[in-house]
Amino acid sequence: MTVYFEDIKLGDSAEYAKTITEADILMFSAVSGDDNPVHINQEYAESSMFQTRIAHGMLTASLISTVVGTRLPGNGTIYLSQSTRFKAPVKIGETVTARVTVTELDPAKKRVKFATVCLVKGKAILEGESLVIAPSREA
């Protein structure tokens, strides 16, 4: 799916939801090299402040990339920046909904700024902003 820059309006939004599994955490650990035991070792995680294993923060943040790259604007989008504030952990079995909302448009550069949020049961567990170059009909 592609939404061209010319069709994007302030306030437009899109989202993607995913239930985080143990397999997701193990695969993300393998791909990223982040084998922090709070993510992959239950015994260790039980002694942590979280008292159980949690997903990598960047695994959660990557769901924003899913929205931007596949829904709004979608295919052909170029990511320029992402700011992220982690507010709460994500546990195995929880469903994360990543949502982006258009807050600024720069027609000269075809740039779109988004407010970003990830939610679990309606509670914000991550907040931030993304800046992208959207595909254009003029390109």
C-alpha positions, 0 to 999 in steps of 0.5 A: 500500500502507498499513500502519496504525499499529495494525499496525506493530511494533518491528523491522518493516522494508521496503526498496526497491532501485534501480540508479542511472542517468545519466538519474536523475542528470541528472533529479535535477540538473534538478529540484533545481538541483544541477549540481555538476560531480562529478555531471554532468561526467565530465572534472571528476569524474575529477579529483575524489577520487572519480575518476568521476561520483557520484550526488547524496547526496540522490538516494540519501537520497530512496530512503528516502522511497520506502520510507516513502511506498510500503511502510512505512507507505506511502500517507498517511504524513507525513514529519516529519524525517530525519537522514542520514550519508553514508558512501560515494559511489554511482556510476552503475550501482550498485544501492542498497537503502534499508531502514527498520526500526521502532525506536520507536512513539508511540501517542498521536501515531501517530509511528514512528521508523525506523533507516534505511540505504542499502546498495550490495553489502551495504555501508552507504553512508548511515545515519540515522533518520526520524520519520513520522506513520503513517496510522491506522484511528482517523483 
